Amino acid sequence: MPHISYSELKDWVTCAFYHKLTRVDKIDGFKGNAFTAFGNAVHAVCEKKLLKETIDDNEYFLKEFDNYLAKVPDDVEMDPKLISDMREQGKHIFPEIEDALEDYFEEFEVLGIEIPLMESIQDEEEYNFKGFIDGVVATPDGKVHIFDWKTCSWGWDARRRSDKLTTYQLTLYKHFFCQKMNIDPKLVETHFALLKRTAKRNRVEFFRVTSGPKKTENALKLLHKALYNIKNKRYIKNRLSCNRCKFRHTEHCP
C-alpha cells in the first residue's frame, strides 16, 4: 500500500516540486555523505548499548562506518580529514551513552528498538504512515518513552529544539505508536537524544519534546495537507529552498 514517512513529509514541506522529482519521478535526490555514514554507524552502536550487548564499541563503530561510507556514491565529494576526524570523534561519544540513559530515565526497561510503523491514517484510505522508532523504554511511574537518536556537531540551539517541523517527527511517531499499540497518549512521552560529534563534554544529551493533543492535531493537519496536494499532483516550487537544492539550474529544474 502507498505510504508516507516523516522524511517524505519533510521533503514536501521543503519543496513540493523537489518531492515530485525524488518521490514521484524517482530521480535520485540526496544520496548520503560522510555525515549520514557517521550518524548511521553511531546509531548502530547506540542500539547495542541500549540492549546492553557486549561489543567493542570503537571496533564495531569503525566497521559500520566503513560499510556506510562504501555505500556513498562515487560522485559525492568527501573530505578525507573530516572522515579521519569522525573516526576519532565517535569513540568519545560511546562511553557516555549508558550513563546518559541512566541519568535521564533513572530506572527503566527497554521495550524495543527500531520499532516499525506502517499504520493507517484516519480519513485517508490510500496511504499509510511509515516510520521506525529508534528506542522505546518504560519507567516505574507507568510512562512509556519513545526517543530518536540524532547525531550533530556541538548540539542544538533553542530554535532547533523547538522547531515545529523537527519536533513533528516525534509527534507523529507518538500518535501512530499509540494507535499501533492501543496505548493512551497521556502515558507516552517523547524525547530526542543528541549525540554530539565535536562537543568536549555532555556528548550525549536527552531532552523532552512536548507532543500534546493540539500539537498532534496540527501535525496531522500538515500530513493531510501534504497528502491532498500529492494526490492532486500540485507540485509548487518553493523558491526559498532553491539555494540548497541539488536540482537547481539542472535539466530537471531550470
C-alpha positions as CSV (number, residue, x, y, z in Angstrom):
1,M,0.0,0.0,0.0
2,P,1.3,3.5,-0.7
3,H,2.8,5.2,2.3
4,I,4.2,8.4,3.5
5,S,7.1,8.8,6.0
6,Y,8.2,11.7,8.1
7,S,11.2,12.2,5.8
8,E,8.9,12.4,2.8
9,L,6.6,14.8,4.6
10,K,9.7,17.0,5.4
11,D,10.7,16.9,1.7
12,W,7.2,18.0,0.7
13,V,7.3,20.9,3.2
14,T,10.7,22.0,1.9
15,C,9.6,22.0,-1.7
16,A,6.7,20.2,-3.3
17,F,8.5,20.1,-6.7
18,Y,11.6,18.5,-5.1
19,H,9.2,15.9,-3.6
20,K,7.9,15.3,-7.1
21,L,11.3,14.8,-8.6
22,T,12.6,12.4,-5.9
23,R,9.4,10.6,-4.8
24,V,7.3,10.6,-7.9
25,D,9.7,10.8,-10.8
26,K,12.2,8.7,-8.8
27,I,15.2,10.9,-9.7
28,D,18.0,10.5,-7.2
29,G,17.9,13.2,-4.6
30,F,20.1,13.2,-1.5
31,K,22.4,10.1,-1.7
32,G,24.1,10.4,1.6
33,N,27.5,11.6,2.6
34,A,30.1,11.3,5.4
35,F,27.7,12.8,7.9
36,T,25.0,10.3,7.2
37,A,27.5,7.4,7.3
38,F,28.7,8.7,10.7
39,G,25.2,9.0,12.0
40,N,24.2,5.5,10.9
41,A,27.3,4.0,12.4
42,V,26.9,5.7,15.7
43,H,23.2,4.8,15.7
44,A,24.2,1.1,15.3
45,V,26.4,1.3,18.4
46,C,23.6,3.0,20.4
47,E,21.3,0.1,19.6
48,K,23.8,-2.4,21.0
49,K,24.4,-0.2,24.1
50,L,20.6,0.2,24.8
51,L,20.3,-3.6,24.7
52,K,23.4,-4.0,26.8
53,E,25.1,-6.3,24.3
54,T,28.8,-6.8,24.8
55,I,30.8,-5.3,21.9
56,D,34.0,-3.5,21.4
57,D,32.3,-0.1,20.8
58,N,35.0,1.5,18.7
59,E,35.8,-1.6,16.6
60,Y,32.1,-2.1,15.9
61,F,31.7,1.6,15.0
62,L,34.7,1.7,12.7
63,K,33.4,-1.4,10.9
64,E,29.9,0.1,10.5
65,F,31.3,3.5,9.5
66,D,33.4,1.9,6.7
67,N,30.4,-0.1,5.5
68,Y,28.2,3.0,5.2
69,L,31.0,5.0,3.6
70,A,31.3,2.4,1.0
71,K,27.6,2.9,0.1
72,V,28.0,6.6,-0.6
73,P,28.0,7.1,-4.4
74,D,31.4,7.9,-6.0
75,D,30.1,11.3,-7.3
76,V,29.6,12.6,-3.7
77,E,32.7,14.5,-2.6
78,M,34.0,13.6,0.8
79,D,36.7,15.3,2.8
80,P,39.4,12.8,4.0
81,K,40.3,15.0,7.0
82,L,36.6,15.1,8.1
83,I,36.4,11.3,7.8
84,S,39.6,10.9,9.8
85,D,38.2,13.3,12.5
86,M,35.0,11.4,12.6
87,R,36.8,8.1,13.3
88,E,38.3,9.7,16.4
89,Q,35.2,11.6,17.5
90,G,33.0,8.6,17.5
91,K,34.9,6.8,20.3
92,H,34.4,9.7,22.7
93,I,30.6,9.5,22.4
94,F,30.2,5.8,23.3
95,P,31.3,5.8,26.9
96,E,28.7,8.4,27.7
97,I,25.6,6.6,26.2
98,E,24.7,4.3,29.1
99,D,25.4,7.0,31.8
100,A,23.2,9.4,29.9
101,L,20.4,6.9,29.7
102,E,20.6,6.1,33.4
103,D,20.9,9.8,34.5
104,Y,17.9,10.8,32.4
105,F,15.5,7.9,32.8
106,E,17.0,6.5,36.1
107,E,15.2,3.2,36.3
108,F,13.9,1.9,33.0
109,E,13.0,-1.2,31.0
110,V,13.8,-1.4,27.3
111,L,10.6,-2.3,25.4
112,G,12.1,-2.2,21.9
113,I,14.4,-0.7,19.3
114,E,13.7,0.1,15.7
115,I,10.0,-0.4,16.2
116,P,8.4,-0.3,12.7
117,L,5.3,1.7,12.0
118,M,3.0,1.1,9.0
119,E,-0.3,2.5,10.3
120,S,-3.5,3.6,8.7
121,I,-4.2,7.3,8.6
122,Q,-7.7,8.4,9.7
123,D,-9.9,9.6,6.8
124,E,-7.2,8.6,4.4
125,E,-7.8,5.3,2.5
126,E,-4.9,5.4,0.1
127,Y,-1.9,5.9,2.3
128,N,-0.4,4.5,5.5
129,F,2.2,6.3,7.7
130,K,5.6,4.6,7.7
131,G,8.3,5.0,10.3
132,F,10.8,3.4,12.6
133,I,11.1,4.4,16.3
134,D,14.7,4.2,17.5
135,G,14.0,3.4,21.1
136,V,11.1,2.7,23.5
137,V,11.5,2.4,27.3
138,A,9.2,2.2,30.2
139,T,9.7,3.7,33.6
140,P,8.3,2.7,37.0
141,D,5.7,5.5,37.0
142,G,3.8,3.8,34.3
143,K,5.0,6.1,31.5
144,V,6.3,4.9,28.1
145,H,9.0,6.9,26.5
146,I,9.9,7.0,22.8
147,F,13.0,8.7,21.6
148,D,15.1,9.3,18.5
149,W,18.9,9.4,18.3
150,K,20.2,12.5,16.4
151,T,23.9,13.0,15.6
152,C,25.0,16.6,15.4
153,S,28.2,18.7,15.7
154,W,28.1,20.6,19.0
155,G,24.4,20.4,19.8
156,W,21.1,22.2,19.0
157,D,20.2,25.7,19.9
158,A,16.8,26.7,21.4
159,R,15.4,27.4,17.9
160,R,16.3,24.0,16.6
161,R,14.9,22.3,19.7
162,S,11.6,23.9,19.3
163,D,11.4,23.9,15.5
164,K,7.9,22.9,14.6
165,L,8.7,20.6,11.7
166,T,11.6,19.0,13.6
167,T,9.5,18.1,16.6
168,Y,6.6,16.9,14.4
169,Q,8.6,13.8,13.8
170,L,8.2,12.6,17.4
171,T,4.6,13.9,17.5
172,L,3.7,11.7,14.5
173,Y,5.7,8.8,15.8
174,K,3.8,9.0,19.2
175,H,0.4,9.3,17.5
176,F,0.9,6.2,15.3
177,F,2.7,4.2,18.0
178,C,-0.2,4.7,20.4
179,Q,-2.6,3.7,17.5
180,K,-0.5,0.6,16.8
181,M,-0.1,-0.5,20.5
182,N,-3.5,0.8,21.7
183,I,-1.9,3.0,24.3
184,D,-3.4,6.1,25.9
185,P,-1.3,9.0,24.5
186,K,-1.3,10.6,28.0
187,L,1.0,7.8,29.1
188,V,3.6,8.3,26.3
189,E,6.3,11.0,26.4
190,T,8.7,11.9,23.5
191,H,12.4,12.8,23.6
192,F,15.4,13.5,21.3
193,A,18.8,12.1,22.2
194,L,21.6,14.2,20.8
195,L,24.9,12.6,20.0
196,K,27.4,15.4,19.7
197,R,30.4,14.8,17.4
198,T,32.5,17.9,18.3
199,A,31.4,18.7,21.9
200,K,34.0,18.5,24.6
201,R,31.6,17.4,27.3
202,N,28.0,16.3,27.6
203,R,28.3,14.5,24.3
204,V,25.1,12.6,24.9
205,E,22.1,14.7,25.8
206,F,18.4,13.7,26.2
207,F,15.7,16.3,26.2
208,R,11.9,16.0,26.2
209,V,9.7,17.3,23.4
210,T,6.0,18.0,24.2
211,S,3.5,16.2,22.0
212,G,0.1,17.1,23.4
213,P,-3.3,16.9,21.7
214,K,-3.1,20.4,20.0
215,K,0.3,19.7,18.6
216,T,-0.8,16.3,17.4
217,E,-3.8,17.9,15.7
218,N,-1.5,20.4,13.9
219,A,0.9,17.7,12.8
220,L,-1.9,15.6,11.4
221,K,-3.3,18.6,9.6
222,L,0.0,19.1,7.9
223,L,0.2,15.4,7.0
224,H,-3.3,15.5,5.4
225,K,-2.5,18.8,3.6
226,A,0.6,17.1,2.1
227,L,-1.3,14.0,1.0
228,Y,-4.1,16.1,-0.5
229,N,-1.6,18.0,-2.7
230,I,0.4,14.9,-3.5
231,K,-2.7,13.0,-4.7
232,N,-3.9,16.1,-6.7
233,K,-0.4,16.5,-8.3
234,R,0.1,20.0,-7.1
235,Y,3.8,20.4,-7.4
236,I,4.5,24.0,-6.5
237,K,8.1,25.1,-6.3
238,N,9.3,26.7,-3.0
239,R,11.8,29.3,-4.3
240,L,13.1,29.9,-0.8
241,S,14.7,26.4,-0.9
242,C,16.4,26.7,-4.2
243,N,19.8,27.7,-2.8
244,R,20.2,24.3,-1.1
245,C,18.7,22.2,-3.8
246,K,20.8,19.8,-6.0
247,F,18.4,20.2,-8.9
248,R,18.8,24.0,-9.2
249,H,19.8,25.1,-12.7
250,T,19.7,21.5,-14.0
251,E,17.6,19.9,-16.7
252,H,15.1,18.8,-14.0
253,C,14.6,22.3,-12.6
254,P,15.9,25.0,-15.0
